[in-house]
Amino acid sequence: MNAKASAAASALSPVSAGLRGKTVFAVLGELVKARLTFLVVLTTSVGFYSGSSTPVDFALLLHVSWGTALLAGGAAVLNQFLERDFDARMRRTSDRPLPSGRISPTLALGLGATLSVLGMGWLLIAVNPLTALLGAVTLVSYIFCYTPLKRITVLNTVVGAIPGAFPPLMGWTAATGTLSAPGWALFGILFFWQLPHFMAIAWLYRDDYAGAGFRMLSGEDSDGRQTAASAVRNTIALWVVSLFPYQFGLAGRGYLAGAMVLGAAFLGMSVVFARRRTPVAARRLFFVSILYLPLLLGLLVWDKPSRKLTSSPGNRLASVPVAGGATVGELPSGSI
């Protein structure tokens, strides 16, 4: 090997050394949690679309999606950097890039910080300051609140659901420039969805979490009653909150009917889990939760009423549907 080739190999060694049959792209995809980041971008896009008037500003949608993807990827890398020693103790996470030695901690820290800064900067410059601020709150609460709390209190799951629920609200603020009730409804859907979803995971891997030193409700709940009760309670809350988009005029009766059916199915599976508390029931609840969210979001996109963009400068949601099929922009003065 000549000197130049040797130098190039050395430069790449923090990534390529010990890949164990995986490509660099596959390892980096695991590091940024590509599937989770995709879900974050999807929910952000739905929030943006729900808040947009006609025609949709697809250039702005691309900007908020890209900025959010950078931020989500950075947060995922930093989370794995901080938890690398604990991940090494868990069977389900021991093969991640850091505990497996495929990526060096120094490289991971630099990559996570770079992606996070780029993401916040992109949102600030290409979208708006409010969305960038929400992105910063998401990052800080995820890395500096949720991550350490996983070893301190079983309430970490509730805390962690907060940054997990911000993406659709960020999409909403990117489209509207405001923090308003419909955007918070989207936040509520993601918040309550995460809790039964994670209770199923936590029950399946309760021994793994306990062995790594993570405090989960399932690890301190020997018969699973509290874990299952939490899943049922939060599924009921999700069912209620999922109806808010109809109430706020973000979707029509087709969405309302679909949300009722999906909520009933999700609740039914939560009740089955509560009664049986077996790995099979937990796994089925997990899969139902995975199906529920994209179906609900799909209904929200499909049944969105049209809102025409008015000429008001800086106002992308100047005309909002209200009861009776009219819009705020169409109501005569004095009628509100």
N, C-alpha and C positions, 0 to 999 in steps of 0.2 A: 504493500500500500504506500503511495507516495505521500509527501508531506501535506499537500492540499487536501487529499482525500481523508487523511487522518484528522486534520483540523476540522473538516466538515462533520465527520462522525462524532468528534468530541463535542462540537456545538449542539448536535442533535441528541446527545446522550441523555439529557434529563427527560426526554420524551420516549426515545426509541429503545433505550436499554431495558431488556427484560419484558418486551411486549407480549411474550408468550403466545404467539400466533395471532394476535390482534393487530389491526392496522392502526396507524397514528390517528386517523379520523375516527375510528371506532372508540378508541380510548378517550379522545377529546369529547366525543359525543356523550360518553358516560360521565365525564367530568362536569360538563355543563348541564347534565340531566336533560338530554335533548327532548325526550317525550314530555317531561314536565314543562319544559320551556315552551314546547309547542302548545300545550294546554293553556299556559299563561297568555301566549299570543292570541290564541283562539278566543278566550274570554275577553281579552282587551278589544279585539276586533268586533265582537258582538256588542260590547258596550259602546264602541264608537258608532257602529251602524244604528243602534237603537237611538242614539242621541242626534244622529245626522238628519238634516233636511234633504230634500230632493233638489238637485242631484247630489249624490254622495261625493265628497272630496276624496278621491282615491289616493291622491298624492299624499294628503295629510294622514290617511289611514296607513299608508306604507311607512311614513315617518314614525308614527306612534307605535306601530308593530315592531319596527326594527329597533327603536330605542328601548322598548320594553323587553325585547328578546335579549339585547345586550345586557340589560340590567338583571334580568332573571338568570341568565347564564353566569354572570359574575357572582350573584348571590349564591348560586348552587356550588360554584367552585370554592368560595370562601367558607361556606358551610361545611364542605367536605374537608377543607384544610383544618378547620377548628376541631372537627370530630374524627380525624384520621385514626387516632389511637383507639377510640371507642368503636369505630367501624371495624377495626381489625379483630375485635372480640365477637362480632356477630357473624353468624354463618351467611346471612343474606347480604351482608355488605363487605365481607372480608376480601372479596375479589374486585372491589372498586379500585380505580387507578392509584389512589394514594396508599391505602394499606397494602395493596399488592406490590407496591414498589415500581409500578409502570410510569408514574409521574413523580418527580421530586417535589417536596413541600415548597421549596423556594420558587420553583416554576409555577406551582399552583397558586401561591400567594400573589405573585406578580400578575398572572393571568386574571385571577379573580378581581384584583384591584383595578386593573386596566379596563376590563369589560364593564365594571360597575361605573367607573368614572366616565367612560365613553357613553354608556347608556344614559346617565343623568345629563351629561352635556348635550347629547342628541335631543333628548326630550325638551331641554331648556331652550335650545336654539331653534329647532325645527318644529316644535309643537307649541307649548306655552309654559310659563313658569309654574302654574298651578299643577299641571300634570307632572312636571319634573319634581315638584315638592312632594307630591304623593309617592312618586317613585323613590325618593330619598327616605321618606318615612317607612315605606315598605322594606327597603334594604336594611335600615337601622333596626327596625323592630324584628326582622327575621334573624339577622346575624347577632345582634347584641341583647335581644330579649328572649326570643324563642329558643335559640340554640343553647345558651347556658341553662335556661329554665328546665330543659329536658332532664337535667341531672339533679334538679332541686324540688320540683313540685309536679304532681299529676295534672295540675291546671295548665301545663305547658301546651297541651293540645288546643285549648281554647285560645290561648295567646297566639299560638302559631296560625290559627285560622284567620286572624286579623290581617297579617300581610298577604296571606293566600287569597283574601277576598278583595284586595285593592285593584287588581288588574282591570275588571270591567268598569270600575269607577274611574280609573285612569283613562280608559277609552271614552267614557262619557264626558269627562272634563276636556279631553282633547277635542271632542266634537262641539261641545257647548260652551266651554270656558267657565263653567259654573259647577258648584257643588249643590245639586238640587235633589229633591226627594226621589225622583225616578232613578237617578244614579245610585242613591243609597239602597234602593230596592234591589238593584243588581248586585251590589255589595252583599246584601243580606242573603241572597240566594247562594252565592259562593261560600259565604261564611257557614251557614247551616248545613250545606251539602258536605263540607269537609269533615264534619264531626262524625256522622254515622259511617262515612267512608273509612275514616281512620280507625274507628272503634273496631271495625271488622278486621283491619290489618293488625291492629294492636293485639287482638285476641288470638289471631293465628300465630303471631310471633312473640307472644308474651314472655316466653322463656329466653328468647334471644335478646329482647330488650333488657330484661332483668340482668342477664349475664354481662351485658355491656355497661351496666350502671345507669341506664335511663329509667326514670321514674314515670311509668305509664299507669293509668287507672287499671288496666287489665293485669298488671303485675302485682297489684295490691288487692285484687278482687278474686279470691280463690274460686268462687263458684260462678263468677261471670255475671251476677245479677246487676251490679252497678254499671258495668260496661254495657250490657244489653239495654238497661233502662236509659242510659245516656243516648244510645243509638235511637231508641224509640222517641224520646222527648225531642231530640233535635230533628228527627224526620218529620214529626208533627209540625214543628216550627217552620221547617223548610216548606212543607205543604202550604202553610198559611202565607208565608212570604212570597212564594212562587206565584200567588194570585195578584200581587201588587202591580206587576207590569200591566195587567188588564185594567186595574183600577186607575192607574196613572195615564192610560191611553197609549202605552207603548205597543200594545198588541190587542187583537180583537177576540171575538168569541171562539174562534177556532183554537187559538192559543189557550184560552180559559178552559175549554173542554179537555184539551190535551194535557194541560197542567194538572187538572183534577185526576185524570186517569193515571198519569205517571206518578203523581204523589201517592195515590192509593196503592199502586203496585210497590213502590218503595217502602211505604209504611207497612204493608202486608209482609214484606220480606224481613223488615226490622222486627216485627212481632214474632215471626217464625224463629228468628235468631234469639229473641228474648226467651222464648219457650224452651228451645232445645239447647242453645249455647254449645254447639258442637263445631268442630272445624269445618264440616260440610256446610252448616248453616251460615257460618261466618264467611266462607268463601262465596256462597251464593249471594249474600248481602253485598259483598265487595263487587261482584260482577254486575249486580243490578245497579249499584251506584255508578259504575263505569258507563253503563248504558244510559242511565237517567240524564246525566248532565248534557251530553251532546244532543240528545233528543229534545230536551227542554229548550236549549239554546237554538236548535234548529227551528222549533216552533216559533220562538220569539222573532227570528229573522224572517221566516216565511209569512207570518201574520202581522207584520208591521204595517200600520196605516201610513199612507203617503203624507208627507209634510212638505209643502213647497217653500223654498227659500225666499224670504222677503229681501227687500233692498236695504234693510238696516245694516249698517257697517259693523263688522265684528260680532254679529249675532247670527250663529248658524242654526239656532233653534227658535226662530222668532214666531213660529206658528205651531202651537201644540194642541193636539186633539183633546177635547173635553166631552162631557156627557152630551148625548144627543147628536153626535156627529159633527158639531161645529168645532172651531178651533179658537184658541185664545186670540189669535190675530183677527178673527172674523167677528168677535163679539163687539157690539156697539158700546161706546163709552157709557159708563154708569151702570152697566149690566153685571159687573163683577163685584 
